Amino acid sequence: MFTNKYVARKLARYKREVMGFMQVEDVSGTLPQLMHRCRKQVQILQYDKFAKGRVKASSSASGSTQWTLERKRSPGRAGNSYLDLSKLSKCNLDPFTETYDLSFYLQYHAKWPSLFQVAEDQHGNIIGYIMGKLESSPDIYKYSEHYLPWHAHITAVTVAPEARRLGIGKLLSQQLEAAADAGDAWFVDLFVRKSNHKAIRFYKSMGYSVFRVVKDYYGDHSSDPTLDSEDAYDMRKPCARDVKRKHIRDDGENHEVNPEDVW
């Protein structure tokens, strides 16, 4: 049970953070009210060659916040219709965030633009992003027990440290899941370190569950094969297509596979 003193300290710290980062002038009220005002200043954008999407907040008659995606044509190369990948680096200041070289991000941005979403603050700074892909296992493995049907995979999702606790990660994930449904995927999956308990709790709250454990997935000690690397949870969330949830398991933590079994 949290004491009133603890809650007051947490709220005071949060107010200092948002006043400095989000530049919210009105810091009165409760913590949920303050988080709501901060979220209203965040845009979720999808960049590609032709269009960009923007998530906007609106209040319903009941007082709850509803999020909708607006899309509009971009006038060629003018404005910020094209993603500046150099702005992603600030979001990678997290030991659990896997980082890649520039060509890797460009490949995802070119092949799967609808699954590459970024969150910007009111100044145009990227404060979060998610990128994924749509794929299936090669046909040669169609009769393997490890065959993966058409699905979406979350390759990376992260939020800048100073922009957390605003629900941005949830919004980004929901946008990718919507793109997965539009692509007729069976499920969305991702890999997460077993030690990243905070991320695991977050994904479970979003409806993901462990499908299998991939032993020694991360290759932390690739230079010394005598040492074990950290295992990964392969977590899944069924898409609208999988009505019977046939690609989901209730006992996924009891199913172990090797990295070579994962495509």
VEXMILO-619650 format. One line per 5 residues: number of its first residue (from 1); for each residue y, x, z of N, C-alpha, C, O. Coordinates in pm, whole numbers, plus 50000, padded with zeros to 5 digits. Each point is the difference from the previous one (the first is absolute). Layout:
VEXMILO-619650
NUM> Y:X:Z:Y:X:Z:Y:X:Z:Y:X:Z ~ ...
This chain:
VEXMILO-619650
1> 49880:50085:50000:50120:49915:50000:50125:50088:50000:50015:50085:50088 ~ 50075:49897:49813:50122:50078:49993:50103:49944:50100:50013:49879:50015 ~ 50058:50210:50051:50106:49957:50093:50128:49974:49923:50016:50047:49887 ~ 50075:49879:50175:50129:49974:49938:50075:50130:49976:50074:50012:49902 ~ 49908:50085:50187:50068:50129:49986:49950:50073:49877:50078:50062:49928
6> 49791:49931:50047:49942:50065:49883:50054:49935:49872:50039:50070:49907 ~ 49962:49798:50089:50049:49928:49883:50146:50031:49975:50041:50017:49885 ~ 50038:49991:50220:50143:50030:49986:50020:50140:49942:50087:50019:49915 ~ 49834:50078:50130:50012:50137:49947:49961:50004:49853:50066:50066:49919 ~ 49827:49864:50046:49955:49997:49862:50105:49936:49909:50027:50050:49891
11> 50032:49841:50154:50103:49932:49922:50123:50088:49984:50058:50006:49892 ~ 49982:50064:50215:50117:50088:49993:49976:50113:49901:50088:50035:49922 ~ 49792:50024:50081:49969:50108:49906:49999:49949:49857:50051:50066:49910 ~ 49891:49818:50069:49994:49943:49866:50140:49971:49948:50027:50022:49882 ~ 50062:49929:50204:50137:49971:49958:50071:50128:49958:50074:49999:49902
16> 49903:50109:50171:50063:50128:49962:49950:50045:49864:50077:50050:49918 ~ 49793:49933:50058:49942:50042:49873:50057:49921:49883:50040:50058:49899 ~ 49964:49810:50113:50045:49918:49888:50150:50012:49979:50047:49984:49887 ~ 50028:50042:50218:50145:50019:49982:50026:50126:49920:50093:50006:49920 ~ 49824:50097:50103:50021:50125:49929:49941:50001:49861:50059:50057:49908
21> 49824:49879:50075:49931:50007:49871:50034:49882:49908:50045:50021:49888 ~ 49935:49856:50161:50024:49883:49918:50146:49957:50001:50040:49916:49919 ~ 50040:50139:50172:50141:49967:50011:50021:49849:50018:50083:49939:49934 ~ 49839:50005:50157:50015:49859:50036:50104:49990:50110:49982:50056:50108 ~ 50127:49874:49865:50108:49993:50097:49967:49907:50116:50034:50029:50115
26> 49898:49860:49857:49968:49903:50104:49864:50035:50060:49897:49975:49937 ~ 50102:50081:50183:49875:50038:50064:49974:49913:50123:49931:50042:50092 ~ 50124:49839:49908:49978:49909:50111:49869:49925:49982:49940:50002:49892 ~ 50016:49932:50213:49882:49916:49992:49872:50073:50035:50003:50112:50050 ~ 49884:49822:49922:49870:50054:50034:49953:50099:49894:50061:50013:49894
31> 49830:50058:50136:49945:50097:49906:49955:49934:49869:50033:50053:49894 ~ 49894:49834:50108:49963:49935:49873:50122:49959:49917:49997:50010:49877 ~ 50110:49944:50188:50120:49961:49927:50064:50121:49933:50048:49991:49887 ~ 49954:50122:50183:50058:50121:49944:49916:50051:49883:50056:50042:49899 ~ 49811:49954:50115:49913:50043:49890:50019:49911:49878:49996:50048:49887
36> 50026:49823:50135:50023:49908:49889:50127:50037:49924:50001:49997:49877 ~ 50106:50037:50194:50125:50038:49934:49983:50129:49921:50059:50015:49893 ~ 49860:50077:50158:49975:50125:49929:49921:49975:49872:50031:50057:49895 ~ 49866:49858:50113:49917:49972:49883:50081:49938:49887:49968:50021:49883 ~ 50135:49904:50150:50081:49935:49898:50077:50102:49916:50051:49967:49893
41> 49958:50159:50155:50072:50103:49926:49907:50085:49915:50044:50093:49932 ~ 49825:49876:50071:49902:50080:49928:49960:49930:49872:49978:49879:49998 ~ 50013:50197:49893:49954:49949:49873:49863:50062:49969:49979:50118:50024 ~ 49930:49800:49923:49874:50052:49948:50010:49996:49849:50013:49892:49941 ~ 49983:50223:49996:50024:50010:49856:49876:50047:49927:49923:50083:50050
46> 50058:49864:49830:49898:50050:49910:50071:50058:49879:50069:49928:49927 ~ 49914:50200:50051:50066:50065:49888:49901:50015:49885:49886:50040:50020 ~ 50159:49927:49860:49925:50037:49881:50099:50007:49884:50121:49999:50022 ~ 49828:50009:49859:50088:50026:49887:50088:49880:49966:50106:50017:49940 ~ 49852:49863:50099:50070:49881:49955:50065:49918:50112:50105:49940:49979
51> 49835:50058:50136:50048:49906:50101:49987:50057:50140:49929:50099:50022 ~ 50139:49838:50070:49981:50035:50140:49995:49871:50081:50063:49901:49963 ~ 49864:50102:50145:49988:49883:50086:50071:50025:50131:50009:50113:50045 ~ 50042:49784:50014:50070:50013:50127:49954:49890:50094:49998:49882:49963 ~ 49966:50158:50157:49963:49902:50101:50124:49960:50077:50073:50086:50050
56> 49953:49784:49959:50117:49951:50071:49955:49909:50114:49900:49929:49990 ~ 50175:50075:50117:49970:49916:50116:50085:49875:49995:50118:50004:49965 ~ 49821:49884:50068:50074:49874:50009:49947:49923:50120:49883:50014:50037 ~ 50201:49905:50022:49962:49924:50118:49960:49859:49960:50068:49933:49922 ~ 49819:50022:50132:49954:49865:49974:50065:49903:50098:50073:50041:50091
61> 49900:49831:49890:50059:49899:50088:49954:50017:50144:50071:49964:50094 ~ 49808:50091:49923:49947:50017:50135:50054:50125:50069:49973:50023:50117 ~ 50104:50056:49808:50058:50121:50058:49918:50125:49977:50045:50109:50034 ~ 49835:49879:49907:49918:50117:49974:50047:50070:49873:50065:49940:49915 ~ 49900:50188:50072:50041:50078:49884:49893:49994:49893:49882:50019:50028
66> 50159:49955:49849:49909:49997:49887:50042:50109:49901:50119:50021:49975 ~ 49779:50048:49969:50028:50111:49908:49956:49959:49860:49890:49949:49982 ~ 50196:50073:49921:49968:49967:49862:50031:50119:49911:50088:50081:50031 ~ 49840:49929:49858:50018:50111:49907:50078:49952:49879:49957:49909:49930 ~ 50157:50152:50047:50081:49970:49882:49980:50111:49898:49994:50117:50036
71> 49997:49847:49837:49985:50098:49893:50111:49977:49899:50040:49887:49973 ~ 50010:50221:49971:50104:49987:49899:49991:50114:49901:49950:50108:50033 ~ 50096:49869:49848:50002:50104:49898:50102:50107:50034:50106:49971:50054 ~ 49860:50151:49914:50093:50110:50022:50062:50040:49867:49931:50000:49898 ~ 50197:50032:50100:50068:50036:49875:49969:50143:49959:50086:50087:50009
76> 49791:49936:49946:49964:50135:49956:49993:50098:50114:49942:49970:50104 ~ 50117:50147:49878:49993:50105:50101:50117:49999:50095:50013:50090:50083 ~ 50072:49813:49907:50117:49997:50087:49960:49967:50143:49897:49938:50023 ~ 50185:50104:50071:49977:49967:50141:49881:50075:50057:49968:50110:49955 ~ 49968:49829:50145:49888:50066:50064:49869:49934:49962:49914:49978:50085
81> 50070:49989:49787:49879:49935:49953:49881:50095:50000:49886:49956:49992 ~ 50141:50173:50016:49894:50099:49996:49988:50067:50136:50100:50038:50061 ~ 49778:49975:49984:49973:50054:50133:50027:50150:50005:49950:50075:49916 ~ 50129:49968:50181:50025:50141:50026:49894:50049:50097:50012:49978:50121 ~ 49885:50088:49827:49887:50040:50084:50039:50104:50105:49930:50015:50100
86> 50179:50056:49877:50042:50099:50099:50039:49936:50132:50002:50066:50104 ~ 50030:49804:49893:50041:49930:50122:49882:49960:50088:50019:49951:50111 ~ 49859:50071:49840:49883:49963:50079:49971:50098:50112:49931:49966:50096 ~ 50122:50156:49892:49961:50106:50093:50031:49966:50144:49925:50040:50090 ~ 50183:49888:49936:50038:49966:50137:49896:49912:50067:49986:50001:50122
91> 49941:49922:49798:49899:49909:50055:49870:50073:50035:49914:49944:50068 ~ 50072:50179:49886:49875:50073:50020:50001:50086:50125:49912:50085:50016 ~ 50185:49896:50073:50011:50082:50121:49910:49944:50110:50045:49980:50113 ~ 49832:49996:49854:49904:49942:50093:49869:50076:49985:49952:50016:49888 ~ 49989:50033:50221:49876:50079:49987:49884:49921:49942:49906:50060:49948
96> 50098:49807:50059:49892:49919:49945:50023:49963:49854:49910:49945:49936 ~ 50207:50084:50009:50030:49967:49861:49952:50110:49908:50042:50115:50012 ~ 49869:49850:49896:49952:50098:49903:50108:50019:49893:50055:49903:49948 ~ 49975:50222:50021:50103:50030:49900:49934:50057:49874:49893:50059:50006 ~ 50174:49922:49881:49945:50040:49872:50110:50069:49918:50118:49996:50035
101> 49840:50068:49856:50101:50062:49915:50066:49893:49912:49953:49887:49991 ~ 50156:50152:49945:50082:49904:49926:49923:49931:49888:50019:49880:49977 ~ 49893:50193:49954:49926:49942:49889:49910:49885:50045:49975:49906:49925 ~ 49976:50103:50200:49914:49895:50053:50077:49869:50015:49952:49894:49961 ~ 50170:50114:50095:50083:49881:50014:50038:49944:49863:50001:49878:49980
106> 50031:50211:49927:50038:49956:49866:49886:49927:49931:50022:49901:49929 ~ 49856:50148:50091:49884:49935:49940:49985:49856:50049:49977:49909:49920 ~ 50035:50071:50209:49989:49866:50056:50115:49911:49954:49980:49883:49966 ~ 50139:50175:50031:50117:49921:49959:49988:49957:49855:50045:49891:49964 ~ 49895:50194:49952:49987:49968:49857:49886:49902:49974:50014:49911:49917
111> 49874:50104:50153:49882:49919:49973:50000:49865:50070:49957:49899:49944 ~ 50092:50099:50181:49993:49876:50079:50135:49969:50063:50011:50001:50122 ~ 50090:49972:49798:50134:49976:50056:50007:49881:50094:50080:50000:50094 ~ 49838:49897:49883:50005:49883:50088:49942:50029:50137:50022:49923:50094 ~ 49904:50187:49919:49943:50038:50129:50075:50118:50061:49951:50063:50094
116> 50166:49966:49854:50085:50106:50055:50129:49934:50047:50086:49967:49918 ~ 49928:50014:50211:50114:49929:50056:50072:50091:50099:49938:50081:50068 ~ 50193:49906:49939:50078:50078:50096:50091:49907:50079:50038:49893:49952 ~ 49996:50149:50168:50096:49928:50084:50126:50084:50010:49993:50119:50031 ~ 50121:49820:49945:50128:50069:50007:50087:49936:50107:49993:49879:50024
121> 50090:50205:50040:50100:49944:50091:50124:49961:49921:50001:50007:49877 ~ 50103:49951:50194:50119:49949:49931:50077:50108:49926:50089:49970:49922 ~ 49876:50158:50103:50068:50110:49932:49918:50056:49884:50039:50100:49939 ~ 49849:49839:50030:49916:50047:49890:49904:50110:50039:49936:50058:49913 ~ 50052:49972:50217:49905:50101:50044:49860:49940:50009:49983:49890:50053
126> 49918:50181:49897:49862:49954:50008:49949:50022:50142:49997:50114:50048 ~ 49964:49779:50019:49954:50010:50138:49853:49960:50014:49947:49993:50111 ~ 49987:49982:49777:49858:49970:50003:49948:49980:49859:50076:49965:49910 ~ 49796:50059:50071:49941:49976:49867:49851:49976:50015:49939:50035:50100 ~ 50006:49903:49798:49856:49980:49989:49962:50021:49855:50073:49957:49910
131> 49815:50107:50065:49952:50014:49863:49849:49981:49998:49929:50040:50092 ~ 50025:49897:49801:49858:49972:49988:49958:49993:49855:50078:50029:49909 ~ 49798:49931:50070:49946:49994:49864:49896:49889:49992:49947:49955:50101 ~ 50024:50003:49778:49893:49906:49970:49891:50074:49925:50027:50069:49902 ~ 49849:49917:50144:49892:50076:49938:49865:49941:50039:49991:49910:50083
136> 49904:50144:49853:49862:49971:50038:49919:50126:49977:50047:50092:49933 ~ 49833:49913:50121:49915:50116:49978:49959:50007:49854:49994:49897:49933 ~ 49977:50223:50014:49951:50011:49863:49872:49919:49980:49921:49983:50093 ~ 50060:49967:49786:49884:49914:49971:49867:50070:50027:49900:49934:50027 ~ 50099:50199:49966:49876:50074:50022:49946:49978:50141:49880:50017:50025
141> 50210:49944:50067:49959:49977:50139:49983:49851:50032:49997:49962:50117 ~ 49992:49956:49780:50002:49856:50022:49886:49951:50089:50015:49900:50070 ~ 49873:50169:49928:49886:49956:50081:49983:50083:50127:49897:49992:50067 ~ 50204:50086:49965:49998:50076:50124:50044:49911:50116:50082:49909:49981 ~ 49865:50116:50138:50042:49923:50117:50145:50027:50037:50061:49924:50075
146> 49995:50185:49871:50139:50036:50031:50098:49957:49890:50117:50036:50004 ~ 49834:49887:49899:50087:49957:49890:50114:49914:50052:49981:49913:50086 ~ 50138:50111:49862:50119:49923:50038:50044:49914:49883:50028:50053:49893 ~ 49980:49816:50125:50051:49913:49893:50152:50013:49989:50062:50079:50072 ~ 49995:49846:49839:50144:50004:49975:50076:49970:50130:49982:49895:50061
151> 50103:50199:49980:50069:49985:50128:50129:50080:49998:50023:50081:49910 ~ 50060:49896:50189:50123:50078:50019:49978:50098:50114:49934:49968:50099 ~ 50123:50148:49887:49987:50104:50103:50138:50045:50044:50084:50035:49916 ~ 49941:49965:50215:50126:50053:50053:49983:50150:50017:49923:50045:50085 ~ 50148:50031:49836:49991:50145:50007:50089:50056:50110:49960:50093:50071
156> 50158:49853:49943:50093:50048:50103:50096:49889:50038:50045:49923:49915 ~ 49986:50069:50213:50103:49910:50051:50061:50065:50122:49928:50045:50090 ~ 50202:49961:49914:50067:50061:50115:50142:49947:50011:50059:49953:49903 ~ 49994:50054:50216:50137:49959:50030:50067:50114:50074:49940:50063:50087 ~ 50186:49964:49879:50075:50106:50068:50000:49975:50151:50013:49885:50043
161> 49974:50220:50037:49990:49982:50146:50111:49916:50060:49975:49919:50090 ~ 50148:50098:49861:50112:49927:50060:50007:49855:49956:50081:49924:50052 ~ 49834:50035:49852:50003:49862:49949:49877:49920:50041:49974:49894:49944 ~ 49952:50156:50152:49878:49931:50041:50030:49888:50099:50110:49987:50053 ~ 49787:49931:49969:50008:49885:50090:50090:49890:49944:50051:49916:50075
166> 49969:50084:49793:50078:49894:49935:49912:49909:49913:50050:49904:49942 ~ 49821:50125:50049:49912:49921:49915:50002:50042:49855:49952:49926:49914 ~ 50104:50193:50056:50010:50045:49861:49862:50030:49943:49971:49966:49885 ~ 49944:50099:50195:49865:50030:49953:49923:49874:49963:49924:49998:49903 ~ 50095:49897:50175:49934:49873:49972:50051:49940:49869:49921:49950:49920
171> 50209:50055:50058:50057:49946:49876:49949:50076:49878:49964:49940:49900 ~ 50033:50193:50110:49951:50081:49889:49854:49967:49969:49963:49985:49884 ~ 49955:50003:50220:49859:49969:49981:49982:49863:49936:49914:49982:49913 ~ 50165:49922:50129:49990:49865:49943:50035:49999:49852:49939:49927:49922 ~ 50161:50154:50039:50036:50006:49859:49888:50061:49917:49972:49952:49890
176> 49963:50152:50161:49889:50059:49926:49883:49903:49992:49934:49991:49897 ~ 50039:49937:50211:49892:49902:49999:50027:49889:49899:49908:49951:49935 ~ 50218:50008:50052:50035:49899:49900:49975:50052:49859:49953:49927:49914 ~ 50078:50202:50064:49974:50060:49869:49850:50010:49975:49955:49985:49886 ~ 49967:50040:50219:49854:50005:49986:49945:49864:49961:49911:49991:49915
181> 50139:49903:50147:49958:49865:49962:50037:49969:49856:49922:49940:49926 ~ 50197:50103:50033:50043:49978:49862:49911:50076:49903:49982:49957:49886 ~ 49963:50156:50158:49910:50079:49917:49855:49958:50010:49912:50067:49946 ~ 50061:49820:50123:49866:49943:50013:49903:50095:50070:49883:50009:49962 ~ 50166:50062:50138:49915:50092:50076:49913:49923:50100:50036:49891:50044
186> 49851:50168:49989:49912:49940:50100:50050:50027:50141:49988:49914:50088 ~ 50066:50204:49933:50046:50037:50134:50100:50114:49989:50015:50062:49895 ~ 50053:49965:50215:50086:50117:50014:49934:50091:50102:49960:49954:50107 ~ 50029:50175:49862:49942:50091:50097:50090:50121:50021:50095:50023:49925 ~ 49874:50053:50179:50077:50119:50035:49915:50088:50091:49901:49954:50057
191> 50138:50172:49954:49935:50092:50092:50099:50039:50109:50118:50022:49973 ~ 49834:49985:50149:50085:50037:50113:49919:50090:50094:49881:49978:50020 ~ 50185:50121:50036:49932:50089:50095:49954:49921:50123:50070:49912:50048 ~ 49812:50122:50001:49947:49931:50118:50088:50023:50123:50001:49918:50092 ~ 50073:50193:49908:50086:50030:50115:50135:49929:49994:50074:50000:50098
196> 49957:49938:49789:50129:49933:49984:49989:49857:50052:50000:49904:49923 ~ 49992:50083:50208:49974:49871:50062:50113:49900:49975:49976:49880:49986 ~ 50147:50170:50008:50114:49911:49978:49991:49934:49863:50024:49880:49987 ~ 49942:50199:49910:49987:49945:49865:49883:49903:49992:50008:49897:49934 ~ 49882:50136:50133:49883:49912:49998:50033:49865:50061:49961:49896:49947
201> 50112:50105:50165:50041:49873:50061:50091:49921:49906:49988:49878:49990 ~ 50102:50194:49941:50091:49933:49907:49921:49933:49887:50025:49883:49969 ~ 49881:50189:49971:49924:49943:49889:49913:49883:50046:49985:49901:49928 ~ 49958:50110:50189:49920:49888:50051:50086:49876:50022:49956:49888:49976 ~ 50168:50133:50069:50090:49886:50018:50038:49937:49867:50041:49884:49995
206> 49944:50193:49896:50030:49949:49866:49878:49935:49934:50010:49950:49888 ~ 49875:50051:50180:49881:49937:49944:49900:50096:49941:49902:49956:49940 ~ 50119:50175:50076:49905:50099:49950:49889:50021:50104:50022:49980:50119 ~ 49861:50060:49834:49889:50032:50088:49927:50123:49946:50011:50032:49881 ~ 49916:50035:50206:49928:50120:49959:49879:49960:49916:49919:49918:50043
211> 50070:50140:49837:49886:49973:49913:49894:50109:50013:49880:49972:49993 ~ 50164:50152:50027:49906:50112:50017:50075:50119:50057:50123:50004:50000 ~ 49801:50093:50048:50055:50125:50052:49965:50111:49901:49883:50019:49967 ~ 50217:50053:49987:49979:50111:49907:50003:50129:50081:50105:50040:50050 ~ 49780:50026:49962:49988:50120:50082:50073:50118:49934:49994:50019:49879
216> 50074:50060:50203:50066:50124:49955:50087:49976:49876:50001:50081:49908 ~ 50072:49809:50092:50073:49960:49879:50120:50089:49969:50028:50027:49884 ~ 50044:50018:50218:50131:50058:49977:49999:50149:49966:50103:50054:49961 ~ 49786:50013:50053:49994:50141:49961:50098:50087:50075:50061:50089:49941 ~ 49955:49886:50189:50097:50076:50079:49963:50147:50011:50087:50085:50021
221> 49783:49946:49966:49954:50139:50015:49925:50044:49875:49889:50053:50008 ~ 50172:49924:49877:49933:50031:49874:49970:50148:49985:49908:50037:49927 ~ 50168:50049:50141:49977:50144:49990:49886:50046:50090:49952:50113:49986 ~ 50004:49801:50106:49890:50035:50090:49901:49884:50003:50018:49906:50078 ~ 49878:50099:49838:49906:49888:49990:49918:49976:50127:49931:49898:50010
226> 50075:50193:50086:49925:49981:50125:50069:49902:50093:49939:49950:50095 ~ 50189:50021:49880:50076:49909:50084:50004:49861:49938:50011:49985:49879 ~ 49980:49914:50206:50006:49861:49953:50145:49957:49982:50088:50037:50078 ~ 49936:49884:49818:50131:49940:49979:50001:49860:50060:49897:49947:50040 ~ 50222:49995:49964:50011:49867:50062:49943:49892:49909:50014:50007:49878
231> 49923:49895:50183:49947:49886:49926:50112:49903:49966:50108:50002:50060 ~ 49864:49913:49842:50096:49896:49960:49935:49864:50012:49880:49984:49977 ~ 50200:49918:50058:49959:49860:49988:50041:49951:49862:50115:50014:49960 ~ 49790:49929:49968:50031:49928:49876:50020:49854:50040:49905:49930:50033 ~ 50221:50026:49964:50034:49864:50046:50031:49911:49880:50055:50045:49900
236> 49908:49829:50111:50018:49906:49889:50060:49869:50049:49986:49958:50115 ~ 50083:49979:49790:50049:49864:50021:49968:49919:49874:50037:50042:49891 ~ 49894:49845:50122:49964:49924:49880:50121:49939:49932:50095:49958:50066 ~ 49901:50037:49803:50104:49933:49923:49961:49854:49979:49892:49957:50039 ~ 50197:49969:49899:49975:49857:49979:49874:49976:49917:49935:49896:50014
241> 50031:50200:49899:49883:49985:49914:49870:49998:50080:49904:49933:49962 ~ 50092:50140:50149:49878:50012:50079:49995:49889:50105:50014:50025:50120 ~ 49965:49854:49834:50001:49883:50089:49888:50009:50103:50019:49963:50115 ~ 49865:50086:49844:49883:50006:50089:49995:50130:50080:49905:50022:50076 ~ 50195:50064:49908:50010:50125:50077:49872:50085:49985:49951:50056:50098
246> 49998:49952:49781:49875:50073:49980:50020:50151:49994:49903:50076:50000 ~ 50224:49968:49994:50027:50144:49998:50052:50051:50134:50059:50107:50008 ~ 49920:49815:50098:50047:50034:50134:49879:50007:50094:49903:49926:49984 ~ 50105:50163:50116:49894:50011:50101:50056:49977:50139:50116:50031:50027 ~ 49800:49914:50060:50039:49984:50140:49961:50120:50085:50054:50020:50109
251> 49852:50061:49841:49951:50115:50076:50022:50131:49925:49914:50088:50001 ~ 50201:49924:49935:50026:50116:49916:49994:50134:50072:49967:50101:49938 ~ 50063:49901:50190:49998:50126:50074:49860:50056:50015:49984:50116:50039 ~ 49914:49805:49932:49861:50046:50008:49948:50051:49867:49885:50043:49991 ~ 50198:49953:49904:49958:50044:49867:50072:50131:49967:50121:50001:49982
256> 49803:50107:50009:50057:50132:49973:49960:50047:49860:49885:49983:49958 ~ 50211:50076:49972:49976:50057:49867:50063:50138:49995:50078:50038:50087 ~ 49886:50037:49810:50057:50133:49979:50115:49992:49901:50010:49904:49924 ~ 50078:50196:50077:50114:49997:49907:49959:49985:49854:50071:49937:49922 ~ 49815:50122:50040:49958:49991:49860:49956:49859:49961:49983:49970:49882
261> 49997:49943:50217:49964:49861:49971:50122:49912:49976:49988:49883:49966 ~ 50130:50175:50050:50125:49925:49986:50069:50043:49872:50027:50118:49979 ~ 50001:49783:49932:50068:50032:49875:50142:49948:50004:50075:50017:49904
